[in-house]
Amino acid sequence: MIDLPVVSDPRGDLTFVEGGNHVPFDIRRVYYLYNVPVDAERGGHAHRELEQVVFALSGSFRIKIDDGNSKSEYVLRDPRRGLYINKLVWREMDNFSQGAVCMVLASRPYDETDYYRDYGDFLAATSA
């Protein structure tokens, strides 16, 4: 988990993130998921080279990660705390609350060839 700084005053809270400082890579892409149906699943893939930090900016969701040897689950709900996901880590996301917003900071631009979308192929890559 990565904890981001927060600046609080009577007007509210402000959190910021700097690539290479708060996250272990230079940020090359930012994207977010919203209007996700509460019964939907997202993810279901791993990346060859891409690193990410995932945040719940609003609401909550569960993220399951698998490095080929061990599995973990996290419920993200605090916009100041993000989950770092290294390369070669399978991820699945579900249990989105109504109105959840998921923001992802990524180390690389989108590249379809960076994806493992088949779990068997992913396992073969992690055991190589």
MDTraj code that builds the backbone (N, CA, C; nanometers):
import mdtraj as md
import numpy as np

residues = "MET ILE ASP LEU PRO VAL VAL SER ASP PRO ARG GLY ASP LEU THR PHE VAL GLU GLY GLY ASN HIS VAL PRO PHE ASP ILE ARG ARG VAL TYR TYR LEU TYR ASN VAL PRO VAL ASP ALA GLU ARG GLY GLY HIS ALA HIS ARG GLU LEU GLU GLN VAL VAL PHE ALA LEU SER GLY SER PHE ARG ILE LYS ILE ASP ASP GLY ASN SER LYS SER GLU TYR VAL LEU ARG ASP PRO ARG ARG GLY LEU TYR ILE ASN LYS LEU VAL TRP ARG GLU MET ASP ASN PHE SER GLN GLY ALA VAL CYS MET VAL LEU ALA SER ARG PRO TYR ASP GLU THR ASP TYR TYR ARG ASP TYR GLY ASP PHE LEU ALA ALA THR SER ALA".split()
xyz = np.array([
    [0.0843, -0.1184, 0.0000],
    [0.0000, 0.0000, 0.0000],
    [0.0880, 0.1236, 0.0000],
    [0.0426, 0.2254, -0.0696],
    [0.1126, 0.3530, -0.0763],
    [0.0228, 0.4583, -0.0140],
    [0.0740, 0.5277, 0.0866],
    [0.0006, 0.6358, 0.1515],
    [0.0464, 0.7689, 0.0941],
    [-0.0477, 0.8471, 0.0468],
    [-0.0167, 0.9784, -0.0088],
    [-0.0322, 1.0850, 0.0982],
    [0.0369, 1.1971, 0.0808],
    [0.0233, 1.3064, 0.1773],
    [-0.1148, 1.3704, 0.1672],
    [-0.1568, 1.4285, 0.2776],
    [-0.2835, 1.5018, 0.2792],
    [-0.2607, 1.6353, 0.3487],
    [-0.3167, 1.7385, 0.2906],
    [-0.3145, 1.8717, 0.3496],
    [-0.4591, 1.9026, 0.3873],
    [-0.4824, 1.9215, 0.5165],
    [-0.6184, 1.9443, 0.5664],
    [-0.6322, 2.0860, 0.6205],
    [-0.7450, 2.1470, 0.5935],
    [-0.7810, 2.2728, 0.6565],
    [-0.9339, 2.2801, 0.6595],
    [-0.9919, 2.3843, 0.7165],
    [-1.1382, 2.3898, 0.7284],
    [-1.2130, 2.3814, 0.5958],
    [-1.1440, 2.4057, 0.4838],
    [-1.2090, 2.4001, 0.3530],
    [-1.2123, 2.2595, 0.2955],
    [-1.1412, 2.1651, 0.3595],
    [-1.1389, 2.0279, 0.3100],
    [-0.9977, 1.9731, 0.3018],
    [-0.9867, 1.8573, 0.2426],
    [-0.8584, 1.7883, 0.2303],
    [-0.8084, 1.7955, 0.0867],
    [-0.6760, 1.7996, 0.0723],
    [-0.6121, 1.7980, -0.0575],
    [-0.5025, 1.6918, -0.0526],
    [-0.5058, 1.6003, -0.1477],
    [-0.4029, 1.4974, -0.1592],
    [-0.3372, 1.5126, -0.2948],
    [-0.2065, 1.4914, -0.3003],
    [-0.1336, 1.5031, -0.4256],
    [-0.0407, 1.3844, -0.4417],
    [0.0017, 1.3628, -0.5655],
    [0.0926, 1.2525, -0.5953],
    [0.1949, 1.3007, -0.6979],
    [0.3203, 1.2639, -0.6744],
    [0.4285, 1.2989, -0.7653],
    [0.4972, 1.1706, -0.8097],
    [0.5068, 1.1527, -0.9428],
    [0.5753, 1.0358, -0.9961],
    [0.7216, 1.0370, -0.9584],
    [0.7753, 0.9194, -0.9250],
    [0.9139, 0.9075, -0.8848],
    [0.9380, 0.9490, -0.7409],
    [0.8372, 1.0067, -0.6763],
    [0.8481, 1.0468, -0.5362],
    [0.7503, 0.9655, -0.4513],
    [0.6206, 0.9802, -0.4757],
    [0.5206, 0.9069, -0.3995],
    [0.4918, 0.7699, -0.4582],
    [0.5151, 0.7534, -0.5868],
    [0.5006, 0.6230, -0.6528],
    [0.6374, 0.5863, -0.7105],
    [0.6683, 0.4581, -0.7226],
    [0.8039, 0.4163, -0.7604],
    [0.8335, 0.4209, -0.9106],
    [0.7655, 0.5070, -0.9836],
    [0.7898, 0.5202, -1.1270],
    [0.7440, 0.6575, -1.1728],
    [0.7914, 0.6989, -1.2896],
    [0.7401, 0.8201, -1.3528],
    [0.6031, 0.7891, -1.4112],
    [0.5078, 0.8732, -1.3872],
    [0.3703, 0.8507, -1.4328],
    [0.3622, 0.8849, -1.5815],
    [0.3247, 0.7856, -1.6628],
    [0.3144, 0.8047, -1.8077],
    [0.1693, 0.8055, -1.8554],
    [0.0779, 0.7569, -1.7697],
    [-0.0629, 0.7529, -1.8090],
    [-0.1479, 0.7521, -1.6831],
    [-0.2616, 0.8192, -1.6893],
    [-0.3611, 0.8189, -1.5820],
    [-0.4947, 0.7859, -1.6453],
    [-0.5671, 0.6923, -1.5847],
    [-0.7028, 0.6655, -1.6312],
    [-0.7904, 0.6325, -1.5123],
    [-0.9208, 0.6396, -1.5324],
    [-1.0110, 0.6105, -1.4236],
    [-1.1345, 0.5379, -1.4738],
    [-1.1894, 0.4581, -1.3852],
    [-1.3117, 0.3814, -1.4106],
    [-1.4230, 0.4414, -1.3272],
    [-1.5400, 0.4548, -1.3840],
    [-1.6559, 0.5059, -1.3119],
    [-1.7811, 0.4528, -1.3791],
    [-1.8936, 0.4685, -1.3154],
    [-2.0204, 0.4113, -1.3626],
    [-2.0086, 0.2598, -1.3823],
    [-1.9265, 0.1954, -1.2998],
    [-1.9112, 0.0503, -1.3070],
    [-2.0305, -0.0136, -1.2351],
    [-2.1063, -0.1001, -1.3011],
    [-2.2175, -0.1670, -1.2335],
    [-2.1677, -0.2437, -1.1107],
    [-2.2482, -0.2454, -1.0045],
    [-2.2049, -0.3064, -0.8787],
    [-2.1743, -0.4554, -0.8939],
    [-2.2301, -0.5217, -0.9944],
    [-2.2042, -0.6646, -1.0127],
    [-2.0997, -0.6922, -1.1213],
    [-2.0333, -0.5877, -1.1681],
    [-1.9343, -0.6043, -1.2761],
    [-1.7984, -0.6450, -1.2204],
    [-1.7202, -0.7087, -1.3069],
    [-1.5815, -0.7420, -1.2758],
    [-1.4924, -0.6716, -1.3772],
    [-1.3797, -0.6208, -1.3308],
    [-1.2831, -0.5542, -1.4168],
    [-1.1485, -0.6223, -1.3994],
    [-1.0523, -0.5850, -1.4811],
    [-0.9199, -0.6456, -1.4717],
    [-0.9188, -0.7783, -1.5448],
    [-0.8761, -0.8837, -1.4747],
    [-0.8657, -1.0141, -1.5378],
    [-0.7486, -1.0198, -1.6339],
    [-0.6360, -0.9594, -1.5910],
    [-0.5164, -0.9587, -1.6752],
    [-0.3935, -0.9270, -1.5903],
    [-0.2776, -0.9389, -1.6527],
    [-0.1498, -0.8965, -1.5947],
    [-0.0734, -0.8224, -1.7035],
    [0.0358, -0.7614, -1.6644],
    [0.1186, -0.6873, -1.7594],
    [0.2611, -0.7397, -1.7590],
    [0.3209, -0.7388, -1.8747],
    [0.4607, -0.7813, -1.8882],
    [0.5559, -0.6800, -1.8243],
    [0.5350, -0.5510, -1.8475],
    [0.6275, -0.4472, -1.8012],
    [0.5621, -0.3359, -1.7189],
    [0.4340, -0.3137, -1.7396],
    [0.3647, -0.2013, -1.6774],
    [0.3553, -0.2160, -1.5259],
    [0.3791, -0.1060, -1.4545],
    [0.3542, -0.0955, -1.3112],
    [0.2378, 0.0010, -1.2922],
    [0.1594, -0.0196, -1.1849],
    [0.0442, 0.0664, -1.1597],
    [0.0274, 0.0905, -1.0109],
    [-0.0388, 0.2008, -0.9799],
    [-0.0917, 0.2242, -0.8462],
    [-0.2394, 0.2533, -0.8640],
    [-0.3240, 0.1802, -0.7896],
    [-0.4695, 0.1872, -0.8028],
    [-0.5276, 0.2531, -0.6785],
    [-0.6181, 0.3488, -0.6994],
    [-0.6822, 0.4220, -0.5908],
    [-0.8339, 0.4161, -0.6046],
    [-0.9043, 0.4156, -0.4931],
    [-1.0488, 0.4389, -0.4905],
    [-1.0677, 0.5857, -0.4549],
    [-1.0967, 0.6686, -0.5550],
    [-1.1165, 0.8111, -0.5279],
    [-1.2492, 0.8370, -0.4592],
    [-1.3463, 0.7518, -0.4880],
    [-1.4783, 0.7623, -0.4275],
    [-1.5343, 0.6215, -0.4161],
    [-1.6104, 0.5950, -0.3111],
    [-1.6680, 0.4620, -0.2936],
    [-1.5612, 0.3584, -0.2630],
    [-1.5902, 0.2337, -0.3002],
    [-1.4974, 0.1254, -0.2686],
    [-1.5093, 0.0145, -0.3724],
    [-1.4083, -0.0720, -0.3733],
    [-1.4083, -0.1924, -0.4550],
    [-1.3019, -0.2864, -0.4006],
    [-1.3134, -0.4121, -0.4389],
    [-1.2159, -0.5130, -0.3989],
    [-1.1221, -0.5389, -0.5160],
    [-0.9944, -0.5587, -0.4840],
    [-0.8978, -0.5966, -0.5859],
    [-0.8228, -0.7199, -0.5363],
    [-0.8217, -0.8222, -0.6207],
    [-0.7517, -0.9472, -0.5908],
    [-0.6272, -0.9516, -0.6772],
    [-0.5130, -0.9781, -0.6141],
    [-0.3884, -0.9852, -0.6894],
    [-0.3236, -1.1219, -0.6699],
    [-0.2481, -1.1620, -0.7711],
    [-0.1880, -1.2947, -0.7767],
    [-0.0556, -1.2821, -0.8514],
    [0.0545, -1.3166, -0.7837],
    [0.1856, -1.3073, -0.8496],
    [0.2324, -1.4416, -0.9057],
    [0.1428, -1.5391, -0.9107],
    [0.1777, -1.6721, -0.9590],
    [0.2177, -1.7661, -0.8480],
    [0.2491, -1.7108, -0.7297],
    [0.2856, -1.7914, -0.6129],
    [0.1913, -1.7707, -0.4956],
    [0.1466, -1.6473, -0.4765],
    [0.0566, -1.6177, -0.3656],
    [-0.0514, -1.5197, -0.4113],
    [-0.1630, -1.5253, -0.3402],
    [-0.2774, -1.4406, -0.3719],
    [-0.3127, -1.3553, -0.2512],
    [-0.3594, -1.2317, -0.2790],
    [-0.4013, -1.1387, -0.1742],
    [-0.5261, -1.0649, -0.2198],
    [-0.5990, -1.0134, -0.1234],
    [-0.7171, -0.9315, -0.1514],
    [-0.7089, -0.8031, -0.0718],
    [-0.7541, -0.6943, -0.1333],
    [-0.7591, -0.5646, -0.0674],
    [-0.8923, -0.4995, -0.1000],
    [-0.9458, -0.4270, -0.0045],
    [-1.0610, -0.3418, -0.0305],
    [-1.0100, -0.1989, -0.0258],
    [-1.0216, -0.1306, -0.1379],
    [-0.9772, 0.0083, -0.1460],
    [-1.0970, 0.0991, -0.1229],
    [-1.0799, 0.1962, -0.0326],
    [-1.1887, 0.2897, -0.0015],
    [-1.1386, 0.4255, 0.0433],
    [-1.0092, 0.4393, 0.0658],
    [-0.9512, 0.5641, 0.1140],
    [-0.8751, 0.6299, -0.0012],
    [-0.9152, 0.7490, -0.0463],
    [-0.8499, 0.8101, -0.1624],
    [-0.7036, 0.8474, -0.1381],
    [-0.6578, 0.8408, -0.0142],
    [-0.5174, 0.8700, 0.0159],
    [-0.4294, 0.7450, 0.0115],
    [-0.4894, 0.6265, -0.0039],
    [-0.4134, 0.5012, -0.0021],
    [-0.4308, 0.4285, -0.1339],
    [-0.3197, 0.3975, -0.1988],
    [-0.3235, 0.3269, -0.3256],
    [-0.2506, 0.1945, -0.3164],
    [-0.2881, 0.1022, -0.4015],
    [-0.2257, -0.0288, -0.4066],
    [-0.1279, -0.0319, -0.5233],
    [-0.0007, -0.0538, -0.4931],
    [0.1014, -0.0675, -0.5960],
    [0.0945, -0.2087, -0.6530],
    [0.0915, -0.2183, -0.7854],
    [0.0887, -0.3478, -0.8536],
    [0.2070, -0.3510, -0.9496],
    [0.3008, -0.4377, -0.9226],
    [0.4205, -0.4512, -1.0047],
    [0.3873, -0.5260, -1.1331],
    [0.4820, -0.5314, -1.2246],
    [0.4638, -0.6106, -1.3463],
    [0.4514, -0.7574, -1.3082],
    [0.3925, -0.8353, -1.3978],
    [0.3694, -0.9790, -1.3780],
    [0.2883, -1.0093, -1.2527],
    [0.1836, -0.9298, -1.2313],
    [0.0883, -0.9546, -1.1232],
    [-0.0511, -0.9525, -1.1845],
    [-0.1224, -1.0649, -1.1705],
    [-0.2601, -1.0769, -1.2187],
    [-0.3499, -0.9984, -1.1249],
    [-0.4485, -0.9272, -1.1817],
    [-0.5410, -0.8511, -1.0988],
    [-0.6836, -0.8694, -1.1458],
    [-0.7747, -0.8757, -1.0485],
    [-0.9191, -0.8820, -1.0732],
    [-0.9854, -0.7874, -0.9756],
    [-1.0832, -0.7119, -1.0245],
    [-1.1522, -0.6138, -0.9424],
    [-1.3019, -0.6410, -0.9472],
    [-1.3667, -0.6315, -0.8283],
    [-1.5113, -0.6529, -0.8210],
    [-1.5661, -0.5827, -0.6966],
    [-1.6921, -0.6086, -0.6669],
    [-1.7605, -0.5494, -0.5512],
    [-1.7533, -0.3970, -0.5508],
    [-1.7742, -0.3366, -0.6664],
    [-1.7758, -0.1916, -0.6756],
    [-1.8999, -0.1367, -0.6062],
    [-1.8807, -0.0382, -0.5202],
    [-1.9953, 0.0265, -0.4575],
    [-2.0597, 0.1213, -0.5591],
    [-2.1831, 0.1576, -0.5313],
    [-2.2515, 0.2549, -0.6161],
    [-2.1718, 0.3843, -0.6167],
    [-2.1418, 0.4372, -0.7328],
    [-2.0697, 0.5631, -0.7436],
    [-1.9194, 0.5530, -0.7246],
    [-1.8644, 0.4323, -0.7226],
    [-1.7190, 0.4175, -0.7050],
    [-1.6438, 0.4777, -0.8231],
    [-1.5293, 0.5387, -0.7915],
    [-1.4389, 0.5899, -0.8939],
    [-1.3009, 0.5331, -0.8639],
    [-1.2456, 0.4611, -0.9614],
    [-1.1143, 0.3998, -0.9499],
    [-1.0188, 0.4755, -1.0413],
    [-0.9091, 0.5270, -0.9834],
    [-0.8073, 0.5945, -1.0632],
    [-0.6814, 0.5093, -1.0640],
    [-0.6181, 0.5004, -1.1807],
    [-0.4965, 0.4215, -1.1964],
    [-0.3860, 0.5096, -1.2516],
    [-0.2713, 0.5072, -1.1846],
    [-0.1497, 0.5713, -1.2318],
    [-0.0638, 0.4625, -1.2930],
    [-0.0173, 0.4828, -1.4154],
    [0.0551, 0.3785, -1.4878],
    [0.1931, 0.4269, -1.5312],
    [0.2863, 0.3328, -1.5360],
    [0.4248, 0.3643, -1.5693],
    [0.4508, 0.3734, -1.7190],
    [0.3553, 0.3303, -1.8007],
    [0.3765, 0.3272, -1.9453],
    [0.2470, 0.3650, -2.0168],
    [0.2576, 0.4137, -2.1396],
    [0.1372, 0.4350, -2.2213],
    [0.0708, 0.3000, -2.2524],
    [-0.0540, 0.3058, -2.2947],
    [-0.1264, 0.1836, -2.3314],
    [-0.0535, 0.1102, -2.4430],
    [-0.0418, -0.0216, -2.4271],
    [0.0208, -0.1070, -2.5276],
    [-0.0403, -0.2461, -2.5147],
    [-0.1248, -0.2828, -2.6078],
    [-0.1944, -0.4118, -2.6010],
    [-0.0971, -0.5292, -2.5918],
    [0.0204, -0.5177, -2.6506],
    [0.1161, -0.6292, -2.6471],
    [0.1759, -0.6506, -2.5081],
    [0.1530, -0.5579, -2.4152],
    [0.2034, -0.5704, -2.2781],
    [0.1135, -0.6580, -2.1906],
    [-0.0038, -0.6940, -2.2400],
    [-0.1028, -0.7660, -2.1589],
    [-0.0864, -0.9168, -2.1657],
    [-0.1086, -0.9817, -2.0515],
    [-0.1428, -1.1243, -2.0447],
    [-0.2915, -1.1278, -2.0146],
    [-0.3707, -1.1764, -2.1068],
    [-0.5152, -1.1842, -2.0847],
    [-0.5606, -1.3277, -2.0576],
    [-0.4709, -1.4222, -2.0775],
    [-0.4986, -1.5628, -2.0491],
    [-0.4222, -1.6023, -1.9228],
    [-0.4941, -1.6526, -1.8217],
    [-0.4328, -1.6844, -1.6931],
    [-0.3256, -1.7934, -1.7080],
    [-0.3468, -1.8896, -1.7941],
    [-0.2474, -1.9943, -1.8172],
    [-0.1182, -1.9390, -1.8739],
    [-0.1289, -1.8455, -1.9688],
    [-0.0100, -1.7815, -2.0244],
    [0.0640, -1.7025, -1.9172],
    [-0.0122, -1.6355, -1.8323],
    [0.0471, -1.5605, -1.7219],
    [0.1240, -1.6536, -1.6276],
    [0.0622, -1.7654, -1.5891],
    [0.1294, -1.8596, -1.4995],
    [0.2570, -1.9140, -1.5634],
    [0.2519, -1.9433, -1.6919],
    [0.3714, -1.9929, -1.7611],
    [0.4820, -1.8881, -1.7571],
    [0.4475, -1.7613, -1.7713],
    [0.5482, -1.6549, -1.7691],
    [0.6088, -1.6372, -1.6292],
    [0.5294, -1.6566, -1.5255],
    [0.5815, -1.6383, -1.3905],
    [0.6675, -1.7561, -1.3455],
    [0.6523, -1.8694, -1.4082],
    [0.7329, -1.9860, -1.3691],
    [0.8567, -2.0018, -1.4577],
    [0.8707, -1.9162, -1.5580],
    [0.9850, -1.9278, -1.6507],
    [1.1121, -1.8756, -1.5882],
])
top = md.Topology()
chain = top.add_chain()
for i, resn in enumerate(residues, 1):
    res = top.add_residue(resn, chain, resSeq=i)
    for name in ("N", "CA", "C"):
        top.add_atom(name, md.element.get_by_symbol(name[0]), res)
traj = md.Trajectory(xyz[None], top)
